[in-house]
Amino acid sequence: MTSWDGAFLKYLKKLEQTKPVVFCGDLNVAHAEIDLTNPKTNHRNAGFTDEERGNFGTLLAAGYLDTFREFEKGPGHYSWWSQMMNCVRGNIGWRVDYFVISSALRPRLKRAWISPEVLGSDHCPVGVEIE
């Protein structure tokens, strides 16, 4: 695990000593092959390297949940599209925006979603509902 990712995980674990953690944002990694349209041609590209994907997997294995994947297991759900070649219209994208939570919050997690219909940027909103 790289130094930044390791330091971030250490920081999350320290926060968790007082309360469960929720963090979100553009994490610049498509974790699994179903998180982008063309995994074979993008392998080793920034955002889909083995190291980046492995580090994200280490984070999840340390007790954190990718909230969207708690509800949706299938492909075709993206939060970022290149602004070239009508990628939005063709849904040729990547899922790189996440809400990640401590596993302790799983019983309170009600839903997580991506809103691809809301445009205005090369990313669309993602959301989570925790009761």
VMD Tcl script that builds the backbone (N, CA, C; Angstrom):
set m [mol new atoms 393]
animate dup $m
set s [atomselect $m all]
$s set {name element resname resid chain x y z} {
  {N N MET 1 A 0.863 -1.177 0.000}
  {CA C MET 1 A 0.000 0.000 0.000}
  {C C MET 1 A 0.905 1.234 0.000}
  {N N THR 2 A 0.624 2.166 -0.876}
  {CA C THR 2 A 1.478 3.350 -0.969}
  {C C THR 2 A 1.383 4.185 0.295}
  {N N SER 3 A 2.323 5.095 0.461}
  {CA C SER 3 A 2.379 5.851 1.713}
  {C C SER 3 A 1.128 6.701 1.943}
  {N N TRP 4 A 0.609 7.351 0.875}
  {CA C TRP 4 A -0.592 8.176 1.069}
  {C C TRP 4 A -1.778 7.299 1.461}
  {N N ASP 5 A -1.996 6.231 0.727}
  {CA C ASP 5 A -3.120 5.348 1.027}
  {C C ASP 5 A -2.998 4.743 2.422}
  {N N GLY 6 A -1.794 4.348 2.794}
  {CA C GLY 6 A -1.569 3.796 4.131}
  {C C GLY 6 A -1.842 4.823 5.223}
  {N N ALA 7 A -1.398 6.057 4.994}
  {CA C ALA 7 A -1.631 7.127 5.975}
  {C C ALA 7 A -3.118 7.449 6.078}
  {N N PHE 8 A -3.809 7.416 4.944}
  {CA C PHE 8 A -5.255 7.691 4.950}
  {C C PHE 8 A -5.990 6.608 5.741}
  {N N LEU 9 A -5.654 5.349 5.510}
  {CA C LEU 9 A -6.297 4.261 6.244}
  {C C LEU 9 A -6.010 4.381 7.740}
  {N N LYS 10 A -4.797 4.709 8.094}
  {CA C LYS 10 A -4.444 4.903 9.502}
  {C C LYS 10 A -5.283 6.026 10.119}
  {N N TYR 11 A -5.456 7.119 9.378}
  {CA C TYR 11 A -6.276 8.242 9.846}
  {C C TYR 11 A -7.735 7.820 10.037}
  {N N LEU 12 A -8.280 7.058 9.079}
  {CA C LEU 12 A -9.659 6.580 9.211}
  {C C LEU 12 A -9.822 5.711 10.451}
  {N N LYS 13 A -8.874 4.829 10.683}
  {CA C LYS 13 A -8.940 3.950 11.850}
  {C C LYS 13 A -8.864 4.762 13.146}
  {N N LYS 14 A -8.092 5.826 13.145}
  {CA C LYS 14 A -8.018 6.690 14.330}
  {C C LYS 14 A -9.364 7.382 14.563}
  {N N LEU 15 A -9.984 7.891 13.503}
  {CA C LEU 15 A -11.315 8.504 13.632}
  {C C LEU 15 A -12.336 7.507 14.152}
  {N N GLU 16 A -12.225 6.286 13.688}
  {CA C GLU 16 A -13.184 5.253 14.078}
  {C C GLU 16 A -13.116 4.897 15.557}
  {N N GLN 17 A -12.077 5.278 16.213}
  {CA C GLN 17 A -11.987 5.034 17.654}
  {C C GLN 17 A -13.026 5.860 18.411}
  {N N THR 18 A -13.485 6.938 17.798}
  {CA C THR 18 A -14.494 7.794 18.443}
  {C C THR 18 A -15.873 7.683 17.816}
  {N N LYS 19 A -15.933 7.416 16.517}
  {CA C LYS 19 A -17.234 7.369 15.827}
  {C C LYS 19 A -17.069 6.663 14.483}
  {N N PRO 20 A -18.156 6.123 13.948}
  {CA C PRO 20 A -18.081 5.529 12.612}
  {C C PRO 20 A -17.752 6.608 11.577}
  {N N VAL 21 A -17.140 6.173 10.494}
  {CA C VAL 21 A -16.639 7.083 9.471}
  {C C VAL 21 A -17.486 7.009 8.209}
  {N N VAL 22 A -17.714 8.182 7.608}
  {CA C VAL 22 A -18.306 8.308 6.278}
  {C C VAL 22 A -17.376 9.225 5.507}
  {N N PHE 23 A -16.929 8.788 4.342}
  {CA C PHE 23 A -16.180 9.699 3.483}
  {C C PHE 23 A -16.646 9.520 2.052}
  {N N CYS 24 A -16.518 10.579 1.298}
  {CA C CYS 24 A -17.021 10.539 -0.069}
  {C C CYS 24 A -16.158 11.419 -0.965}
  {N N GLY 25 A -16.327 11.201 -2.257}
  {CA C GLY 25 A -15.652 12.053 -3.223}
  {C C GLY 25 A -15.226 11.304 -4.456}
  {N N ASP 26 A -14.539 12.030 -5.311}
  {CA C ASP 26 A -13.936 11.477 -6.515}
  {C C ASP 26 A -12.635 10.834 -6.069}
  {N N LEU 27 A -12.627 9.522 -5.950}
  {CA C LEU 27 A -11.450 8.812 -5.465}
  {C C LEU 27 A -10.509 8.419 -6.604}
  {N N ASN 28 A -10.882 8.726 -7.826}
  {CA C ASN 28 A -10.028 8.493 -8.998}
  {C C ASN 28 A -9.585 7.049 -9.157}
  {N N VAL 29 A -10.463 6.124 -8.792}
  {CA C VAL 29 A -10.182 4.712 -9.022}
  {C C VAL 29 A -11.489 3.998 -9.344}
  {N N ALA 30 A -11.453 3.202 -10.388}
  {CA C ALA 30 A -12.551 2.290 -10.693}
  {C C ALA 30 A -12.128 0.957 -10.089}
  {N N HIS 31 A -12.770 0.555 -9.023}
  {CA C HIS 31 A -12.294 -0.582 -8.237}
  {C C HIS 31 A -12.361 -1.909 -8.982}
  {N N ALA 32 A -13.463 -2.195 -9.611}
  {CA C ALA 32 A -13.643 -3.490 -10.269}
  {C C ALA 32 A -13.896 -3.296 -11.764}
  {N N GLU 33 A -13.739 -4.364 -12.507}
  {CA C GLU 33 A -13.961 -4.273 -13.956}
  {C C GLU 33 A -15.354 -3.758 -14.302}
  {N N ILE 34 A -16.352 -4.050 -13.479}
  {CA C ILE 34 A -17.706 -3.571 -13.770}
  {C C ILE 34 A -17.845 -2.071 -13.520}
  {N N ASP 35 A -16.803 -1.442 -12.974}
  {CA C ASP 35 A -16.866 -0.011 -12.676}
  {C C ASP 35 A -16.383 0.872 -13.820}
  {N N LEU 36 A -16.145 0.285 -14.980}
  {CA C LEU 36 A -15.858 1.079 -16.175}
  {C C LEU 36 A -16.260 0.293 -17.405}
  {N N THR 37 A -16.523 1.019 -18.476}
  {CA C THR 37 A -17.046 0.393 -19.683}
  {C C THR 37 A -16.035 -0.526 -20.359}
  {N N ASN 38 A -14.795 -0.105 -20.452}
  {CA C ASN 38 A -13.780 -0.853 -21.206}
  {C C ASN 38 A -12.589 -1.241 -20.322}
  {N N PRO 39 A -12.770 -2.222 -19.445}
  {CA C PRO 39 A -11.672 -2.560 -18.537}
  {C C PRO 39 A -10.431 -3.103 -19.244}
  {N N LYS 40 A -10.600 -3.867 -20.273}
  {CA C LYS 40 A -9.431 -4.474 -20.942}
  {C C LYS 40 A -8.528 -3.412 -21.557}
  {N N THR 41 A -9.111 -2.438 -22.237}
  {CA C THR 41 A -8.289 -1.416 -22.897}
  {C C THR 41 A -7.793 -0.353 -21.925}
  {N N ASN 42 A -8.348 -0.302 -20.723}
  {CA C ASN 42 A -7.925 0.693 -19.736}
  {C C ASN 42 A -7.017 0.122 -18.651}
  {N N HIS 43 A -6.781 -1.174 -18.691}
  {CA C HIS 43 A -5.909 -1.791 -17.693}
  {C C HIS 43 A -4.557 -1.085 -17.719}
  {N N ARG 44 A -4.086 -0.720 -16.564}
  {CA C ARG 44 A -2.831 0.001 -16.353}
  {C C ARG 44 A -2.929 1.498 -16.635}
  {N N ASN 45 A -4.086 1.990 -17.053}
  {CA C ASN 45 A -4.278 3.442 -17.171}
  {C C ASN 45 A -4.550 4.012 -15.783}
  {N N ALA 46 A -4.186 5.279 -15.594}
  {CA C ALA 46 A -4.438 5.946 -14.309}
  {C C ALA 46 A -5.900 5.791 -13.940}
  {N N GLY 47 A -6.144 5.392 -12.713}
  {CA C GLY 47 A -7.494 5.158 -12.226}
  {C C GLY 47 A -7.915 3.708 -12.319}
  {N N PHE 48 A -7.122 2.902 -13.024}
  {CA C PHE 48 A -7.444 1.480 -13.152}
  {C C PHE 48 A -6.172 0.623 -13.153}
  {N N THR 49 A -5.167 1.087 -12.415}
  {CA C THR 49 A -3.951 0.268 -12.287}
  {C C THR 49 A -4.175 -0.801 -11.223}
  {N N ASP 50 A -3.389 -1.838 -11.303}
  {CA C ASP 50 A -3.491 -2.906 -10.303}
  {C C ASP 50 A -3.228 -2.356 -8.905}
  {N N GLU 51 A -2.263 -1.429 -8.803}
  {CA C GLU 51 A -1.917 -0.855 -7.502}
  {C C GLU 51 A -3.073 -0.043 -6.922}
  {N N GLU 52 A -3.684 0.812 -7.732}
  {CA C GLU 52 A -4.806 1.633 -7.253}
  {C C GLU 52 A -5.981 0.754 -6.835}
  {N N ARG 53 A -6.297 -0.205 -7.658}
  {CA C ARG 53 A -7.411 -1.097 -7.357}
  {C C ARG 53 A -7.117 -1.927 -6.106}
  {N N GLY 54 A -5.872 -2.388 -5.995}
  {CA C GLY 54 A -5.473 -3.153 -4.816}
  {C C GLY 54 A -5.554 -2.331 -3.542}
  {N N ASN 55 A -5.117 -1.083 -3.618}
  {CA C ASN 55 A -5.174 -0.210 -2.442}
  {C C ASN 55 A -6.615 0.049 -2.024}
  {N N PHE 56 A -7.498 0.237 -3.000}
  {CA C PHE 56 A -8.908 0.430 -2.663}
  {C C PHE 56 A -9.470 -0.850 -2.043}
  {N N GLY 57 A -9.075 -1.993 -2.577}
  {CA C GLY 57 A -9.491 -3.269 -2.007}
  {C C GLY 57 A -8.999 -3.452 -0.578}
  {N N THR 58 A -7.788 -2.999 -0.298}
  {CA C THR 58 A -7.243 -3.059 1.065}
  {C C THR 58 A -8.082 -2.212 2.017}
  {N N LEU 59 A -8.482 -1.049 1.552}
  {CA C LEU 59 A -9.344 -0.168 2.348}
  {C C LEU 59 A -10.661 -0.876 2.676}
  {N N LEU 60 A -11.277 -1.486 1.678}
  {CA C LEU 60 A -12.539 -2.192 1.907}
  {C C LEU 60 A -12.340 -3.382 2.848}
  {N N ALA 61 A -11.246 -4.097 2.678}
  {CA C ALA 61 A -10.962 -5.251 3.537}
  {C C ALA 61 A -10.698 -4.839 4.984}
  {N N ALA 62 A -10.353 -3.564 5.185}
  {CA C ALA 62 A -10.076 -3.068 6.537}
  {C C ALA 62 A -11.351 -2.681 7.282}
  {N N GLY 63 A -12.520 -2.942 6.679}
  {CA C GLY 63 A -13.768 -2.704 7.401}
  {C C GLY 63 A -14.615 -1.564 6.874}
  {N N TYR 64 A -14.422 -1.198 5.618}
  {CA C TYR 64 A -15.205 -0.114 5.023}
  {C C TYR 64 A -16.031 -0.674 3.873}
  {N N LEU 65 A -17.150 -0.026 3.605}
  {CA C LEU 65 A -18.076 -0.499 2.580}
  {C C LEU 65 A -18.243 0.523 1.474}
  {N N ASP 66 A -18.214 0.038 0.253}
  {CA C ASP 66 A -18.579 0.812 -0.925}
  {C C ASP 66 A -20.106 0.785 -0.946}
  {N N THR 67 A -20.735 1.865 -0.522}
  {CA C THR 67 A -22.190 1.860 -0.295}
  {C C THR 67 A -22.979 1.518 -1.549}
  {N N PHE 68 A -22.567 2.007 -2.699}
  {CA C PHE 68 A -23.308 1.719 -3.926}
  {C C PHE 68 A -23.342 0.224 -4.209}
  {N N ARG 69 A -22.228 -0.448 -4.018}
  {CA C ARG 69 A -22.169 -1.884 -4.292}
  {C C ARG 69 A -22.885 -2.728 -3.241}
  {N N GLU 70 A -23.286 -2.130 -2.155}
  {CA C GLU 70 A -24.138 -2.838 -1.201}
  {C C GLU 70 A -25.528 -3.079 -1.789}
  {N N PHE 71 A -25.910 -2.263 -2.771}
  {CA C PHE 71 A -27.255 -2.351 -3.355}
  {C C PHE 71 A -27.254 -2.766 -4.825}
  {N N GLU 72 A -26.212 -2.440 -5.540}
  {CA C GLU 72 A -26.165 -2.699 -6.978}
  {C C GLU 72 A -24.911 -3.484 -7.318}
  {N N LYS 73 A -25.100 -4.695 -7.812}
  {CA C LYS 73 A -23.964 -5.578 -8.110}
  {C C LYS 73 A -23.596 -5.586 -9.595}
  {N N GLY 74 A -24.428 -4.997 -10.435}
  {CA C GLY 74 A -24.222 -5.107 -11.871}
  {C C GLY 74 A -23.432 -3.968 -12.494}
  {N N PRO 75 A -23.044 -4.161 -13.761}
  {CA C PRO 75 A -22.276 -3.154 -14.496}
  {C C PRO 75 A -23.175 -2.059 -15.080}
  {N N GLY 76 A -22.539 -1.074 -15.698}
  {CA C GLY 76 A -23.270 -0.037 -16.433}
  {C C GLY 76 A -23.630 1.186 -15.615}
  {N N HIS 77 A -23.097 1.302 -14.409}
  {CA C HIS 77 A -23.401 2.428 -13.523}
  {C C HIS 77 A -22.136 3.259 -13.334}
  {N N TYR 78 A -22.153 4.454 -13.887}
  {CA C TYR 78 A -20.947 5.276 -13.897}
  {C C TYR 78 A -21.239 6.665 -13.341}
  {N N SER 79 A -20.175 7.310 -12.868}
  {CA C SER 79 A -20.316 8.662 -12.318}
  {C C SER 79 A -19.431 9.674 -13.040}
  {N N TRP 80 A -18.625 9.207 -14.000}
  {CA C TRP 80 A -17.756 10.095 -14.780}
  {C C TRP 80 A -17.702 9.617 -16.220}
  {N N TRP 81 A -17.739 10.587 -17.138}
  {CA C TRP 81 A -17.638 10.305 -18.566}
  {C C TRP 81 A -16.698 11.320 -19.195}
  {N N SER 82 A -15.872 10.873 -20.111}
  {CA C SER 82 A -15.038 11.791 -20.874}
  {C C SER 82 A -15.959 12.745 -21.637}
  {N N GLN 83 A -15.514 13.964 -21.797}
  {CA C GLN 83 A -16.330 14.938 -22.533}
  {C C GLN 83 A -16.149 14.804 -24.039}
  {N N MET 84 A -15.342 13.878 -24.469}
  {CA C MET 84 A -15.122 13.649 -25.899}
  {C C MET 84 A -16.021 12.526 -26.412}
  {N N MET 85 A -16.325 12.568 -27.673}
  {CA C MET 85 A -16.990 11.487 -28.400}
  {C C MET 85 A -18.339 11.054 -27.826}
  {N N ASN 86 A -19.100 11.979 -27.281}
  {CA C ASN 86 A -20.445 11.663 -26.775}
  {C C ASN 86 A -20.457 10.489 -25.788}
  {N N CYS 87 A -19.475 10.437 -24.919}
  {CA C CYS 87 A -19.391 9.327 -23.968}
  {C C CYS 87 A -20.592 9.290 -23.024}
  {N N VAL 88 A -21.106 10.453 -22.631}
  {CA C VAL 88 A -22.282 10.471 -21.754}
  {C C VAL 88 A -23.459 9.820 -22.466}
  {N N ARG 89 A -23.713 10.241 -23.686}
  {CA C ARG 89 A -24.852 9.703 -24.439}
  {C C ARG 89 A -24.738 8.194 -24.606}
  {N N GLY 90 A -23.542 7.689 -24.841}
  {CA C GLY 90 A -23.344 6.249 -25.009}
  {C C GLY 90 A -23.098 5.508 -23.704}
  {N N ASN 91 A -23.103 6.231 -22.585}
  {CA C ASN 91 A -22.818 5.677 -21.260}
  {C C ASN 91 A -21.494 4.906 -21.250}
  {N N ILE 92 A -20.475 5.535 -21.826}
  {CA C ILE 92 A -19.127 4.979 -21.823}
  {C C ILE 92 A -18.383 5.705 -20.707}
  {N N GLY 93 A -18.414 5.119 -19.518}
  {CA C GLY 93 A -17.916 5.845 -18.362}
  {C C GLY 93 A -17.153 5.007 -17.363}
  {N N TRP 94 A -16.892 5.657 -16.238}
  {CA C TRP 94 A -16.183 5.068 -15.107}
  {C C TRP 94 A -16.951 5.409 -13.836}
  {N N ARG 95 A -16.949 4.516 -12.870}
  {CA C ARG 95 A -17.486 4.830 -11.538}
  {C C ARG 95 A -16.299 5.113 -10.641}
  {N N VAL 96 A -16.062 6.392 -10.388}
  {CA C VAL 96 A -14.909 6.818 -9.592}
  {C C VAL 96 A -15.317 7.664 -8.389}
  {N N ASP 97 A -16.611 7.936 -8.239}
  {CA C ASP 97 A -17.130 8.754 -7.135}
  {C C ASP 97 A -17.847 7.828 -6.153}
  {N N TYR 98 A -17.490 7.943 -4.900}
  {CA C TYR 98 A -17.942 6.976 -3.903}
  {C C TYR 98 A -18.423 7.645 -2.624}
  {N N PHE 99 A -19.319 6.941 -1.932}
  {CA C PHE 99 A -19.564 7.117 -0.509}
  {C C PHE 99 A -19.077 5.823 0.124}
  {N N VAL 100 A -18.145 5.931 1.040}
  {CA C VAL 100 A -17.592 4.774 1.742}
  {C C VAL 100 A -17.891 4.975 3.222}
  {N N ILE 101 A -18.325 3.897 3.887}
  {CA C ILE 101 A -18.687 3.995 5.307}
  {C C ILE 101 A -18.034 2.883 6.116}
  {N N SER 102 A -17.920 3.119 7.396}
  {CA C SER 102 A -17.503 2.069 8.331}
  {C C SER 102 A -18.544 0.958 8.300}
  {N N SER 103 A -18.091 -0.272 8.378}
  {CA C SER 103 A -19.034 -1.391 8.355}
  {C C SER 103 A -20.016 -1.336 9.525}
  {N N ALA 104 A -19.667 -0.666 10.601}
  {CA C ALA 104 A -20.578 -0.516 11.743}
  {C C ALA 104 A -21.848 0.232 11.358}
  {N N LEU 105 A -21.790 1.019 10.288}
  {CA C LEU 105 A -22.967 1.776 9.847}
  {C C LEU 105 A -23.872 0.984 8.908}
  {N N ARG 106 A -23.469 -0.224 8.528}
  {CA C ARG 106 A -24.263 -0.992 7.554}
  {C C ARG 106 A -25.726 -1.157 7.971}
  {N N PRO 107 A -26.042 -1.436 9.237}
  {CA C PRO 107 A -27.459 -1.587 9.602}
  {C C PRO 107 A -28.276 -0.306 9.383}
  {N N ARG 108 A -27.627 0.828 9.350}
  {CA C ARG 108 A -28.335 2.106 9.181}
  {C C ARG 108 A -28.337 2.588 7.737}
  {N N LEU 109 A -27.634 1.887 6.850}
  {CA C LEU 109 A -27.559 2.263 5.437}
  {C C LEU 109 A -28.857 1.871 4.740}
  {N N LYS 110 A -29.578 2.857 4.228}
  {CA C LYS 110 A -30.877 2.600 3.594}
  {C C LYS 110 A -30.789 2.531 2.082}
  {N N ARG 111 A -29.963 3.366 1.473}
  {CA C ARG 111 A -29.802 3.313 0.026}
  {C C ARG 111 A -28.586 4.121 -0.391}
  {N N ALA 112 A -28.126 3.841 -1.594}
  {CA C ALA 112 A -27.029 4.584 -2.204}
  {C C ALA 112 A -27.335 4.633 -3.693}
  {N N TRP 113 A -26.977 5.729 -4.331}
  {CA C TRP 113 A -27.355 5.888 -5.729}
  {C C TRP 113 A -26.371 6.758 -6.487}
  {N N ILE 114 A -26.505 6.665 -7.804}
  {CA C ILE 114 A -25.807 7.528 -8.751}
  {C C ILE 114 A -26.903 8.218 -9.554}
  {N N SER 115 A -26.744 9.516 -9.825}
  {CA C SER 115 A -27.751 10.278 -10.571}
  {C C SER 115 A -27.195 10.721 -11.926}
  {N N PRO 116 A -27.098 9.793 -12.896}
  {CA C PRO 116 A -26.506 10.131 -14.190}
  {C C PRO 116 A -27.332 11.125 -15.007}
  {N N GLU 117 A -28.583 11.302 -14.636}
  {CA C GLU 117 A -29.440 12.245 -15.355}
  {C C GLU 117 A -29.121 13.702 -15.000}
  {N N VAL 118 A -28.358 13.916 -13.939}
  {CA C VAL 118 A -27.992 15.265 -13.517}
  {C C VAL 118 A -26.631 15.589 -14.126}
  {N N LEU 119 A -26.660 16.386 -15.173}
  {CA C LEU 119 A -25.431 16.726 -15.882}
  {C C LEU 119 A -25.031 18.165 -15.587}
  {N N GLY 120 A -23.891 18.571 -16.083}
  {CA C GLY 120 A -23.391 19.913 -15.867}
  {C C GLY 120 A -21.892 19.893 -15.655}
  {N N SER 121 A -21.346 18.704 -15.582}
  {CA C SER 121 A -19.926 18.487 -15.360}
  {C C SER 121 A -19.601 17.161 -16.025}
  {N N ASP 122 A -18.355 16.741 -15.947}
  {CA C ASP 122 A -18.028 15.409 -16.448}
  {C C ASP 122 A -18.329 14.332 -15.398}
  {N N HIS 123 A -18.714 14.759 -14.196}
  {CA C HIS 123 A -19.162 13.851 -13.135}
  {C C HIS 123 A -20.644 14.102 -12.874}
  {N N CYS 124 A -21.316 13.105 -12.329}
  {CA C CYS 124 A -22.689 13.301 -11.873}
  {C C CYS 124 A -22.724 13.088 -10.360}
  {N N PRO 125 A -23.800 13.516 -9.722}
  {CA C PRO 125 A -23.899 13.341 -8.264}
  {C C PRO 125 A -24.038 11.861 -7.872}
  {N N VAL 126 A -23.527 11.562 -6.708}
  {CA C VAL 126 A -23.758 10.273 -6.060}
  {C C VAL 126 A -24.346 10.599 -4.677}
  {N N GLY 127 A -25.085 9.660 -4.126}
  {CA C GLY 127 A -25.705 9.940 -2.832}
  {C C GLY 127 A -25.813 8.703 -1.967}
  {N N VAL 128 A -26.115 8.967 -0.711}
  {CA C VAL 128 A -26.285 7.890 0.254}
  {C C VAL 128 A -27.328 8.353 1.286}
  {N N GLU 129 A -28.102 7.409 1.779}
  {CA C GLU 129 A -29.055 7.678 2.844}
  {C C GLU 129 A -28.727 6.766 4.017}
  {N N ILE 130 A -28.423 7.368 5.140}
  {CA C ILE 130 A -28.127 6.639 6.371}
  {C C ILE 130 A -29.116 7.122 7.423}
  {N N GLU 131 A -29.792 6.192 8.023}
  {CA C GLU 131 A -30.835 6.519 9.016}
  {C C GLU 131 A -30.257 6.724 10.391}
}
mol reanalyze $m
mol bondsrecalc $m
mol representation Tube
mol addrep $m
